């Protein structure tokens, strides 16, 4: 039997298993928007850990990361640096966001921030920005799957068909099961891709060099520029290296699909434990980076038109792995892309419904909102699939560009949670300034500092200046968002007992749920901008 048939058979079998797990997760889940988007707010530490782990193990990990190592050398280690610090901010703001979500019924990032600034316009703005960042990130995942399929089957399964197969499965179980389907499939896929990462990396290195030490010795002898900063070529500098780390650390928790996991957690303890264990994922990227370094010797610098292809070239053509081994490894790499892609498609659809449609059509029934979310998963996945067919940018470029957009939510988030003096005018002015500066530096390329960082600086300065120069918002309103987790929990218990009414809410129990305070934003009746 030909090798490509074995590889394809193994991957298709894996896709069938994932589809079965994802569809089964929909059983017993109520058809509410909160259930579809936030998993009923009862996601525990294990599933939460693997859901967030999917934000690291993606197409970028298996293609972009080794491509960066092959193309430039040690500057690729910025990935390890930021992964070890990615969730630091979540320790402080995650429990507070979760408490606000439980107290007032938030299930999205823009829902919290737009209510703080009492503006439907802010909700719509953030929804558009979120989709503009999420679609390129989803495109990365689909591109990665297509490349993996095409190379592993020697072109017998073309790019368009391989990516369509994998993301057809993703779309099906996200459509049916929402966050619960994502959680359980990520648990399955997380275990597989962790094992595959180490097996693939060590197999290739030991087969070609005998040990990682010998590999680096050969690089030092033949291409020493790859082992010192700023690396080979002119693509990286110390400034770009440092700003890429800073951008990634500050932007990670601002991704809507990461931010929204605060609402999904069953407790603050689950959030904090995830923060503690999360840096372990950085260790699992090391063997994938090894493959990129191995390509410097195994293929030669500059020999690939797209550095993102180095892992595939090394596995298929240089190491010449057995078809069964290659099929299992391909399944693991595809698992990384699918797990992240599922989160992205689900979040983008949820954001459009919750933060774009509902503020404008407030009487949309909950079941209709869920139905719309499901079909938007299909539409958004299709748009990203089309983009993947025409995309020519490298995965690292797409990755950092998307980060530049979402990091602009950082000043809004901290102003919401910690600064009562911030107002609507400052929020809009800061966001507009941040985006404008980010776009200017992205296209002008007049500095090595990441454009997202430049935009973040402008955003923060303008938000503060305009807020101080314009009238403050009522303190009785802003104080509700700066309250501590303990105060929010105490207020929630008191209201449930009938002691007081819910701030910012028409106290009414959610259908099919136990009586509890549920937030209904007053945005529909006031303050467009």
Steps between C-alpha positions, in 0.01 A plus 500: 500500500633843410620716786268792432196271528616380843557858615162616372319202655646565844406867488145432380455245781616762745258759356212256544590446868522875563167559329334231714638649823402853399144408406449291814588803714175668393287250695324643801599860423220755514448698182582838652751758385678479837529122465624521141751780565611452863439128555254572780778665710606163643820413311749346742879521525590204273279596205582870550872421493471314170268759345757769572780267398344496155583870474869402503502177304374612161615514140733773615669259740559224247576724201568861600724426800740257324488731198623787715783283641602387151485851357672699775622267778487604865254793456233228476549448874278803554220243482626319809546829683147621446335162560651481846342837587185491284245464782660713771237773462220242518591428863390855587221578256359151427321451835363855488366451147347167604332662802356780287375244250322296767362815666368677189474229236786597267618236255720709270789742520314789336194435715695592812690797355211653305279489809772669704509785247122482437534484124356276233755657266785359709348154478473523121854642469653225709305234312636622167856520635471151649386345174776682308754339734339157529448431129874533410583280801247243380651528152835398652346177630335411170817582307698277731268203453512536121880511499524201732268287290662597171856425609429185698315344204751628242231713343252217452262676740519862379511802727137597442364152572707431811407827666135455400483150656645605834305820538182336382530281809578802721203693365267204557576447869523870586166550322340225707668525840647847554755536779429156648597336169814712483596408856473123463662485156781722625557258786539216249705702254714657771632164618572391143682813389718514811618143438545563128701818559763320706508183291528692173766742625723241664459243220617742232788640706633162617460342158700773326748611766505248784415762762389864536851588620655374177243690296586829667871424471466464124298823479768679704773377265320568172251781571591667832287808425188291566601448864546860609285811498373656285510174304554442131388756244350841569150393604561526876668746734515526877224761480272277294579201723412682821191671362371171354518345848332802659226512237425129539491509882277807514279385216449134589226542760336767283411247232120472516513119504742507796327785683163325476636192677485707819123475478518124440705411808318335788701694758779750554716214625477328161621820335795540735603136478496525121733802524740298717515198269481682169877566459545122465379539143813702418706186561296315241592744223873423540507182286308678223763776500766227479358402160546855373861506617556158345387641166790746501734205446263249343367735229730801507424867573277678251416191297127512571271754338284496815679432831166375638556180297814390684331248734323335209813487287701350784240237589408391147812543290805526728415261787290280266277376783294182465142570373339373823722724712442788261123447513493512880722807502284668239190428710666667799601805302153529349355464852687815599349697212152361553490564874597864458282544193197372692551763770545776243195416288282460810617827652470703178142381452413565866649849484300592190174387661554624855682825427385603153153356441343504848583866580319596179219242521431469869181293467670204329389180680772297666442194284519716187830645626642148545383400153658812349827429687512150355452612142755778546752231598447354153521838325812621684679168445417523130636856475824398675526197271475723193765733644730202556486418129630845401717588802869559431617642835705286736330365809716715731396817314130415526543404865661827611263711289200346677665562837538867407123532479395317817762665721305825452238353737751509788452866606122458479511191722717653770302826493182294545630302796720752682446865394169668584599826328516343150204605285338427165675779312841383622423138410403583142781748447762262639381206291491709181848639566641156577367347180614793286853495641520119473396507133742785423802322649396165348517636147776762542742262677706794625591326826571148619258541789188294437222724361258366761721635780515844339122497471464387862711791623296752301177335612588524870617862483194620309254307719646657815528852355151514350340343808659760726402783263132400479227446763520187712234230489277455809699336778207284606524340155879460472531369857311186400789399273786582736350303789705209629406138433390462862274804478344373176440156650349646818269727300392206285412286803313788659291561192422131454358513854287802404703759692567733208451546129766425241697805391479569127236230460132434483505215747345202320602137504636350183263246339549142616742609771487536875411854617811715491598855402530524123634810335303664225687796364321833482695570184198425284316800634775757535831637386586389148848641526 
